[in-house]
Amino acid sequence: DGTHVGILYVDYFPRDSKRGGAWMNNFREQYRKNGKNITPIIVNVCNLPKPTQDKPSLLTLDEVQTLFHEFGHGLHGLLSNSTYKKLSGTNVPRDFVEIPSQIMERWATYPDVLKSYARHYQTGEVIPDELIEKIQQSEQFNQGFITVEYLAASFLDMNWHTITQPETDALAFEDQAMTKIGLIPEIIPRYKSYYFRHIFAGGYSAGYYAYIWAEVLDSDAFQAFVEKGVFDQATAKSFRDNVLSRGGTEDPMVLYKRFRGAEPKIDALLKRRGLN
Protein backbone atom coordinates (compact mmCIF):
# COMPACT_ATOMS: atom_id res chain seq x y z
CA ASP A 1 0.00 0.00 0.00
CA GLY A 2 3.03 2.26 -0.24
CA THR A 3 3.64 2.48 3.51
CA HIS A 4 7.31 2.76 4.46
CA VAL A 5 8.27 -0.38 6.41
CA GLY A 6 12.03 0.03 6.67
CA ILE A 7 15.33 0.11 4.82
CA LEU A 8 17.20 -2.95 3.56
CA TYR A 9 20.89 -2.62 2.76
CA VAL A 10 22.61 -5.40 0.83
CA ASP A 11 26.33 -6.10 1.03
CA TYR A 12 26.71 -9.03 -1.35
CA PHE A 13 30.32 -9.09 -2.54
CA PRO A 14 33.61 -9.91 -0.80
CA ARG A 15 36.25 -7.28 -0.11
CA ASP A 16 39.44 -6.94 1.89
CA SER A 17 38.90 -7.25 5.66
CA LYS A 18 35.35 -8.61 5.24
CA ARG A 19 34.80 -11.93 6.98
CA GLY A 20 33.38 -14.88 5.09
CA GLY A 21 29.89 -16.32 5.33
CA ALA A 22 26.42 -14.81 5.11
CA TRP A 23 24.22 -13.22 7.72
CA MET A 24 21.48 -10.72 8.49
CA ASN A 25 21.95 -7.91 10.96
CA ASN A 26 20.14 -4.75 11.97
CA PHE A 27 21.37 -1.21 12.39
CA ARG A 28 18.07 -0.29 14.01
CA GLU A 29 15.30 -2.55 15.25
CA GLN A 30 11.63 -1.70 14.80
CA TYR A 31 9.81 -0.35 17.88
CA ARG A 32 7.37 2.35 18.97
CA LYS A 33 8.29 5.50 20.83
CA ASN A 34 5.71 7.99 22.08
CA GLY A 35 3.15 6.47 19.72
CA LYS A 36 5.41 6.75 16.68
CA ASN A 37 6.55 3.68 14.75
CA ILE A 38 10.34 3.63 14.41
CA THR A 39 11.05 1.63 11.27
CA PRO A 40 13.91 -0.88 11.08
CA ILE A 41 17.18 -0.63 9.16
CA ILE A 42 18.33 -4.09 8.12
CA VAL A 43 21.38 -5.43 6.28
CA ASN A 44 21.85 -8.68 4.37
CA VAL A 45 25.49 -9.70 4.00
CA CYS A 46 26.87 -12.37 1.65
CA ASN A 47 30.09 -13.19 -0.17
CA LEU A 48 28.86 -13.84 -3.70
CA PRO A 49 31.01 -13.89 -6.85
CA LYS A 50 31.67 -10.42 -8.20
CA PRO A 51 30.65 -9.63 -11.78
CA THR A 52 33.46 -9.16 -14.28
CA GLN A 53 33.74 -7.27 -17.56
CA ASP A 54 32.74 -10.44 -19.41
CA LYS A 55 30.20 -12.03 -17.06
CA PRO A 56 27.55 -10.97 -14.58
CA SER A 57 27.58 -12.38 -11.07
CA LEU A 58 26.71 -16.05 -11.68
CA LEU A 59 25.51 -17.96 -8.63
CA THR A 60 25.56 -21.62 -7.73
CA LEU A 61 22.34 -23.18 -6.45
CA ASP A 62 23.77 -23.13 -2.93
CA GLU A 63 24.49 -19.40 -3.23
CA VAL A 64 20.95 -18.75 -4.49
CA GLN A 65 19.53 -20.59 -1.49
CA THR A 66 21.77 -18.57 0.81
CA LEU A 67 20.48 -15.37 -0.81
CA PHE A 68 16.87 -16.43 -0.25
CA HIS A 69 17.68 -17.61 3.29
CA GLU A 70 19.17 -14.31 4.42
CA PHE A 71 16.36 -12.38 2.74
CA GLY A 72 13.94 -14.39 4.88
CA HIS A 73 15.74 -13.14 7.99
CA GLY A 74 15.65 -9.67 6.46
CA LEU A 75 11.88 -9.82 6.02
CA HIS A 76 11.50 -10.95 9.62
CA GLY A 77 13.22 -7.75 10.69
CA LEU A 78 11.63 -5.44 8.12
CA LEU A 79 8.02 -6.50 8.63
CA SER A 80 8.12 -6.37 12.42
CA ASN A 81 5.22 -4.65 14.17
CA SER A 82 6.06 -4.55 17.86
CA THR A 83 6.08 -2.02 20.67
CA TYR A 84 9.38 -3.07 22.17
CA LYS A 85 12.77 -3.58 20.51
CA LYS A 86 13.54 -6.67 22.54
CA LEU A 87 10.44 -8.40 21.16
CA SER A 88 10.63 -7.20 17.57
CA GLY A 89 11.88 -8.88 14.42
CA THR A 90 14.24 -11.78 14.98
CA ASN A 91 14.14 -11.45 18.77
CA VAL A 92 12.38 -14.78 19.12
CA PRO A 93 13.29 -18.10 20.77
CA ARG A 94 16.26 -19.88 19.21
CA ASP A 95 14.10 -22.72 17.89
CA PHE A 96 11.82 -20.32 16.02
CA VAL A 97 14.25 -17.83 14.49
CA GLU A 98 15.07 -19.94 11.43
CA ILE A 99 11.45 -20.33 10.26
CA PRO A 100 11.31 -17.20 8.04
CA SER A 101 14.72 -17.89 6.51
CA GLN A 102 14.23 -21.60 5.87
CA ILE A 103 10.72 -21.24 4.45
CA MET A 104 12.10 -18.61 2.06
CA GLU A 105 14.55 -21.23 0.77
CA ARG A 106 11.59 -23.33 -0.36
CA TRP A 107 10.76 -20.73 -3.01
CA ALA A 108 14.30 -20.82 -4.37
CA THR A 109 13.91 -24.32 -5.83
CA TYR A 110 10.14 -24.46 -6.31
CA PRO A 111 9.63 -25.07 -10.08
CA ASP A 112 7.34 -22.10 -10.79
CA VAL A 113 9.71 -19.74 -8.98
CA LEU A 114 12.88 -21.31 -10.35
CA LYS A 115 11.66 -20.80 -13.91
CA SER A 116 11.09 -17.11 -13.21
CA TYR A 117 14.76 -16.37 -12.57
CA ALA A 118 16.95 -19.35 -13.57
CA ARG A 119 17.93 -18.52 -17.13
CA HIS A 120 21.04 -18.88 -19.25
CA TYR A 121 22.87 -15.58 -18.88
CA GLN A 122 23.70 -15.38 -22.60
CA THR A 123 20.70 -16.89 -24.40
CA GLY A 124 17.94 -16.24 -21.87
CA GLU A 125 16.90 -19.90 -22.08
CA VAL A 126 14.73 -20.90 -19.09
CA ILE A 127 16.02 -23.76 -16.96
CA PRO A 128 14.68 -27.03 -18.46
CA ASP A 129 12.28 -29.30 -16.55
CA GLU A 130 14.80 -32.15 -16.64
CA LEU A 131 17.33 -30.08 -14.70
CA ILE A 132 14.69 -28.96 -12.19
CA GLU A 133 13.82 -32.61 -11.58
CA LYS A 134 17.48 -33.43 -10.97
CA ILE A 135 17.74 -30.56 -8.49
CA GLN A 136 14.75 -31.88 -6.57
CA GLN A 137 16.15 -35.41 -6.59
CA SER A 138 19.52 -34.18 -5.33
CA GLU A 139 17.82 -32.63 -2.29
CA GLN A 140 16.83 -36.13 -1.17
CA PHE A 141 20.24 -37.74 -1.73
CA ASN A 142 21.66 -39.48 1.37
CA GLN A 143 19.05 -37.87 3.62
CA GLY A 144 18.77 -40.97 5.82
CA PHE A 145 22.41 -40.64 6.87
CA ILE A 146 22.27 -36.85 7.11
CA THR A 147 19.15 -36.92 9.29
CA VAL A 148 20.53 -39.53 11.68
CA GLU A 149 23.94 -37.85 12.14
CA TYR A 150 22.19 -34.55 12.87
CA LEU A 151 19.77 -36.08 15.37
CA ALA A 152 22.67 -37.87 17.05
CA ALA A 153 24.44 -34.52 17.52
CA SER A 154 21.23 -33.03 18.92
CA PHE A 155 20.91 -35.85 21.46
CA LEU A 156 24.57 -35.41 22.40
CA ASP A 157 23.98 -31.70 22.97
CA MET A 158 21.06 -32.44 25.30
CA ASN A 159 23.07 -35.06 27.19
CA TRP A 160 25.91 -32.63 27.81
CA HIS A 161 23.54 -29.98 29.11
CA THR A 162 21.67 -32.30 31.46
CA ILE A 163 24.80 -33.95 32.87
CA THR A 164 24.82 -34.44 36.65
CA GLN A 165 28.31 -35.76 37.43
CA PRO A 166 30.96 -33.06 38.08
CA GLU A 167 33.64 -34.78 35.97
CA THR A 168 33.65 -37.30 33.13
CA ASP A 169 35.75 -38.50 30.22
CA ALA A 170 34.39 -36.70 27.15
CA LEU A 171 34.71 -39.54 24.64
CA ALA A 172 33.41 -42.16 27.06
CA PHE A 173 30.43 -39.93 27.84
CA GLU A 174 29.78 -39.48 24.13
CA ASP A 175 29.95 -43.23 23.46
CA GLN A 176 27.54 -43.89 26.30
CA ALA A 177 25.09 -41.26 25.03
CA MET A 178 25.13 -42.72 21.51
CA THR A 179 24.71 -46.28 22.80
CA LYS A 180 21.67 -45.10 24.73
CA ILE A 181 19.91 -43.99 21.52
CA GLY A 182 20.99 -47.10 19.59
CA LEU A 183 23.23 -45.32 17.10
CA ILE A 184 24.97 -47.85 14.87
CA PRO A 185 28.81 -47.72 14.68
CA GLU A 186 28.74 -46.80 10.98
CA ILE A 187 27.27 -43.39 11.84
CA ILE A 188 28.79 -40.85 14.20
CA PRO A 189 27.34 -37.54 15.39
CA ARG A 190 27.86 -34.67 12.97
CA TYR A 191 30.25 -33.08 15.48
CA LYS A 192 32.43 -34.81 18.05
CA SER A 193 32.31 -33.31 21.52
CA TYR A 194 35.77 -31.76 21.43
CA TYR A 195 34.98 -29.57 18.41
CA PHE A 196 31.22 -29.11 18.81
CA ARG A 197 31.52 -25.31 18.86
CA HIS A 198 27.78 -24.69 18.33
CA ILE A 199 26.84 -25.98 21.77
CA PHE A 200 29.78 -24.68 23.78
CA ALA A 201 30.58 -21.32 22.20
CA GLY A 202 28.07 -20.72 19.42
CA GLY A 203 24.87 -19.91 21.28
CA TYR A 204 23.18 -23.26 20.70
CA SER A 205 23.65 -24.80 24.15
CA ALA A 206 20.81 -27.33 24.58
CA GLY A 207 19.44 -25.87 21.35
CA TYR A 208 21.17 -27.60 18.46
CA TYR A 209 17.87 -29.37 17.71
CA ALA A 210 16.53 -25.98 16.61
CA TYR A 211 17.65 -26.44 13.00
CA ILE A 212 15.62 -29.56 12.35
CA TRP A 213 12.69 -28.33 14.43
CA ALA A 214 12.64 -25.21 12.29
CA GLU A 215 12.68 -27.47 9.24
CA VAL A 216 9.65 -29.36 10.57
CA LEU A 217 7.86 -26.04 10.94
CA ASP A 218 8.91 -24.50 7.63
CA SER A 219 8.15 -27.69 5.68
CA ASP A 220 4.68 -27.86 7.19
CA ALA A 221 4.13 -24.12 6.76
CA PHE A 222 5.18 -24.18 3.11
CA GLN A 223 2.46 -26.76 2.50
CA ALA A 224 -0.05 -23.98 3.20
CA PHE A 225 1.38 -22.11 0.21
CA VAL A 226 1.46 -25.24 -1.95
CA GLU A 227 -2.18 -25.98 -1.12
CA LYS A 228 -3.34 -22.47 -2.05
CA GLY A 229 -0.68 -21.65 -4.65
CA VAL A 230 2.81 -20.41 -3.82
CA PHE A 231 1.92 -16.88 -4.95
CA ASP A 232 -1.39 -16.74 -3.05
CA GLN A 233 -1.59 -13.28 -1.48
CA ALA A 234 -4.02 -14.25 1.28
CA THR A 235 -1.69 -16.98 2.53
CA ALA A 236 1.29 -14.64 2.32
CA LYS A 237 -0.60 -11.95 4.26
CA SER A 238 -1.52 -14.48 6.94
CA PHE A 239 2.12 -15.51 7.28
CA ARG A 240 3.15 -11.87 7.52
CA ASP A 241 0.45 -10.94 10.04
CA ASN A 242 0.75 -14.03 12.24
CA VAL A 243 4.47 -14.84 12.08
CA LEU A 244 6.75 -12.23 10.49
CA SER A 245 5.24 -9.15 12.13
CA ARG A 246 4.79 -10.61 15.60
CA GLY A 247 8.42 -11.13 16.61
CA GLY A 248 8.62 -12.53 20.12
CA THR A 249 5.40 -10.97 21.40
CA GLU A 250 3.62 -14.31 21.79
CA ASP A 251 4.44 -17.97 22.24
CA PRO A 252 5.77 -19.31 18.91
CA MET A 253 3.35 -22.23 18.79
CA VAL A 254 0.41 -19.87 19.30
CA LEU A 255 1.61 -17.80 16.34
CA TYR A 256 2.22 -20.87 14.21
CA LYS A 257 -1.23 -22.37 14.87
CA ARG A 258 -2.83 -19.02 14.13
CA PHE A 259 -1.22 -19.13 10.69
CA ARG A 260 -1.53 -22.85 9.93
CA GLY A 261 -4.71 -23.65 11.84
CA ALA A 262 -3.12 -26.63 13.59
CA GLU A 263 0.09 -27.83 15.19
CA PRO A 264 2.85 -28.80 12.75
CA LYS A 265 3.15 -32.37 11.50
CA ILE A 266 6.37 -34.10 10.51
CA ASP A 267 4.91 -35.51 7.28
CA ALA A 268 6.00 -32.62 5.03
CA LEU A 269 9.59 -32.81 6.27
CA LEU A 270 9.79 -36.58 5.74
CA LYS A 271 8.34 -36.23 2.25
CA ARG A 272 10.77 -33.45 1.32
CA ARG A 273 13.70 -35.55 2.51
CA GLY A 274 12.41 -38.67 0.77
CA LEU A 275 12.00 -40.52 4.05
CA ASN A 276 8.25 -41.07 3.96
N, C-alpha and C positions, 0 to 999 in steps of 0.2 A: 504493500500500500504506500510505499515511498517513505515510510518512517525510518529515521536513522537508528540503526541498532548497534553500530560500533564500527571500529576500524580494524581491518586485517592486513598486517604486513606479511610479506613472504620473502624469505631469505633462502633461496633454493640452491645456490651454487657454492662450491668450496672456494676458499681463499686462504691465504697465509694466516696462521694463528687461529683459524676456526677449527673447533673440534669436530670429529666425525660424528656420524649418526643422524638421527632425525627426531625432532621433538616439537611440542607446542608450548608456548609460554605466554604470559600476559604482562603487559606493561601497566595495565590498570584493569582491575576487576570491576564488574558491574555491581552497582549498589544504589540505594536511594539516600539522599541527604536533604533534609528539610523539604521533603515532598518532591524533590527533583530527581529524575532518573539520571544517574551518572553512567554513561555508556562505556563498554569495555574497549580496550585496545589490546589486540591479540597478535601474536606472531607465530607463523609456521616456519620451521627451520628444517632444511634438508641439505644433502650434499649430492645433488644430481649432476650428470655430465653437462659441462658447459657447451653451448653451441659454438661452432667454428665458422670460418668463412665459407666452407663447402657444405656443411651439414647443420641442421637445427639440433636442438637438444633431443637426442633419441633415448628413450627410456626402456629398460627391461621391464618385464611384467612385475617383478618384485618391486622395482622402483615406483611403478604406477600404483601398486597397492599401498606402498608407504605414503605416497602423495595423498591418496584417498583417506588413509588411516589418520594422518595428522590433520587433514581438513575436518574429519569428524570431531577430533578434539577441539579444533578451532570453532566449529559450530556450537559445541557445548558451551564454550566461553562467550561467543558472540550473542547467542540467543537467550542468554540468562535473563531471568526476570525475578530478582530477589531483592529483599530489603537490605540484607546484610552481606558484606563482602565474604565473610567466612562461610557462608552458605550458598554462594553464587557459583555458577559455572561448573568447573571441574572439582570443586570442593565437596566431594561426595565420598562415601566409603570406598576403600581400596578395591573391593570386589564388585564395584559398580562403575568405576571410572572408565573402563575400557569399552563399555557398551556402545557409546556414540562412534568411537573410532573403528571398532571391529565391524559394526553393522554397515558403516560406510564402505568398508572393503568389499562387501557383498556386491555393491553396484559395480565395482571395478571390473569384475569378470562375468557379470550377468550379460547374456548374449545381446539383448536389446541395447544395453548401455555400451557394451564393448564395440558394437558396430557403429556407434555414433562418434567414436573418437579414434579407434584403432584402424589407421589407414597407412598405406605405403607412402612414405614422405615424398617420393618423386612422382609416382603415378596417380596417387589418390585412391588406389584400389582398396576397397573395404576388406577387412580381415575375413577370410573364407570360413564357412561353417565347419569344415574339416579341422581347421586349426583351433577353432573355439572348442570343439569336442575334445581335442587332445589336451587343451588347457584344463578343461573340467575333469578329465580322467587323471591328469597329473596331480590334481589336488587331493585325490584319494589314494595315491601311491604310498604304500608302506605305513598307512595310518594306524594299523593295529599296533605295530612296534612303537610308533611315535606317541600314541595315546598312552600305552602302558608305561613307557619310560617317564613320561610327564607325570602321570598319576603317582608313580613310585616316588618321584622327587617331592611331590606334594605331601605324601604320607610321611616321608622322612622329615620334611619341614615341621609338620605337626608333632612328630615324635620328639624332635629336639626342643620344641617350645612347650612341651608338657612333661619334660624330664623331671624326675624327683630326686635322683641321687646327685650328690654334690660333685662327684668326679666319675669319669668313665673313659674307657678307651674309645676313641671316635670311630674307628673302623669296625670294632667289635659291636658297638652300639648300632651302627648302620646295618651290619649283617643281621643282627637280631631283629631290627625293625622290618627289614625286607623279608625275612623268613616268616615273620608274623602275618604278612599280607599274602604269602604264597608266591612271591616273585621267583620265576624260574631263573637259573644261573645264566642263561643265554642273554638275559636283559638286565641292565643295571640302571639305576636312576640317572636321569639326564645330567645331574651334577653330583659329584662325590662331595662328601661333607667338607673336606678341607679346601675346596674352592667354590663352594656354594654361596657366592657373594650376595645373591638376591636376598637371602634370608638372614644374613648376618650383618650386612652393611648396605643393602640396597633398598631398604624400606618395605620388604615383603616378609618380615618375620611373622610366622604363622599365617601368611597370606599368599603363599605361592600358588595356591589353588585358584586364585582370583582369575587367572588367565583363562582356564578352561570353564570356569563358572560363567565368566563373561561371554564365552563362546556358546554356552548353552542358551544364555539369554538372547544374544544377538541372532543366533540361528533361528530360534523360535520367533523372535520379533520380526525378522525379515520375512517369515512366512506370511505375516499380516500384509506385507506389501505384495508378495507373490499372489496371494489370494485375491487381492483387489486390483492388482496391476502395479508394477514397480514405480510408475509415475503418478499414482493416484493421489490427488492433492488432499483429499479428506484424511487419508491415512497418514500422510506426511504432516498435516497440521496437528493431528492427534499426537503423533510422536513428539512434535515440537512442544505442544502445550503440556503434555503429561510427563515428558522425560527431559528434553533438552533445556527447557526454560526453568525447570523446577530446582535444579542444583541439588543441594543437600537439605532442602527445606522439609522433606518428608521421608519416611522410611522407603528405601528403594523398592521393596516388593509392593508396597502400596501404589507407588508410581507406575511400576511395571504392569500391575493388574488393571490399573485404570486405563492404560493404553491397550493392552492385549485382551482384557476381559477375563483373564484366567491366569493361574500360575504357570510358569514355563514348564514345558515338557522336554525331555531329552531326545525325542524322536527326530527332530529336525537336525540336530547335531550329528546323530548317528548316521542319518541318511547322507548328509553332506560329506562325512568322512568315509562313506562306503562301508559302514559297520553294522548296518541294519539287516 
